[in-house]
Every structure is written in C-alpha cells, then in structure tokens.
Amino acid sequence: MSKKEFMNVCLDNFSKYMHIGYDNALELFNEYDIFSYINEFYDVLNGSDYSYINKDIEIYISSKRQGMGLIYRDKNKIEKNKSR
C-alpha cells in the first residue's frame, strides 16, 4: 500500500473511530497536520493495527490542543470538553 493510500485509509478509519463524518475528520487532519505526522512515522504506523493508529492520532491531536480541551466522540460532531 502506498503512503497516500495508507493516509486515506487512516483518515477513513479515524472518522469511523470518532463517529464523525469524513469531512470533519479531514478538517481535523488538516488543522493538526496529521498527514505530515503519518508521513513522518509511516514505517511505525504502517506496521500497527488501526485501533492503535486511531488512538495515537487522538492523543496527538489532544496534545497539540494543550489547554484548549480534549476532543471526544459524539455522533456527527466534534466538540471541546469545556469542563476542567
């Protein structure tokens, strides 16, 4: 599987994992530069199962949001957890 195909599969799987639409997942991938992250760690991620990859991407996004609240799964939308 090429890197481009792998990135598309990761995007599709992440949208399902987070219970958000493909377009919302794509927005997150672009906002947090997830494609560059996948490209940089392709060799490691390509040998991992998708449950690991999804959780890794979720943690990566949360770490980049420091102080902005964590993302959580909610059908068809992305929200900030405003409670601290």
N, C-alpha and C positions, 0 to 999 in steps of 0.2 A: 504494500500500500504506500503510495506517495505521501509526502508530508502534507500536501494540500488536501488530499482525500482524508488523511488522518485528522486534520484540523476540522474538516466538515463533519466527520463522524463525532468528534469530541463536542462540537457545537450542538449537534442534534441530540446526543445523549445528555448533555448538560441541560438542555431545555426541558427534556422529559424528567430528569432527576429533580429539577427545581419546580416542576409543574408550571412552567411559564411558556409562552409562545416562542417560536423560533426567532421572531423579530426582536422580542425582548431579550432573549439570550444573546443575539447578535449585538444588540446595543451594549450589553454588559461586556462582551468580548472586546468590542471596540473601545469603550470607555476606559477599561482597565488593561488594555493592550495584552489580552490573553493569547492572541495569535503569536505574538513575539515570545511570550512565556513558553508556549507549546513548542515553538520552533527551537528555542534555546535548550529545552530539556527533552527534545524529541526522542533521543535514544533511551532515556529512562522511562518516559511515559509510554512509548510505543510497546514496551515490554510489560506494561501494567494492565490490570483489568479496569474496566470502565468505572466501577464503583470507587476504586482508589483515585482514578483521574478526576472524577466529579468532585469528590471530597477535597482533593488537592486544589482544584480550581476555586472551590468555595472558600477555602482557607486563604488562598492567595488574594482573592477579591476582598475578603474581610480585613486582611492585614493592610491592604492598600487604602482601606477606608478609615483607618485609625481615627477614632474619635467621632466618626460620622454615624456610627451604629452598624450593626451587623445585618446582613440580608437574611431573610427567612423565606421559607417556601409558603406560598399562598396561591391558590389556583388563579392563574391568568394575570397575576400582577406581582410586581416587585415592590417591597416596602422597606422602610427603615424602621428598625426597632428603636423607638424613641424613649423607651423606659430604660433607665440606668440604675 
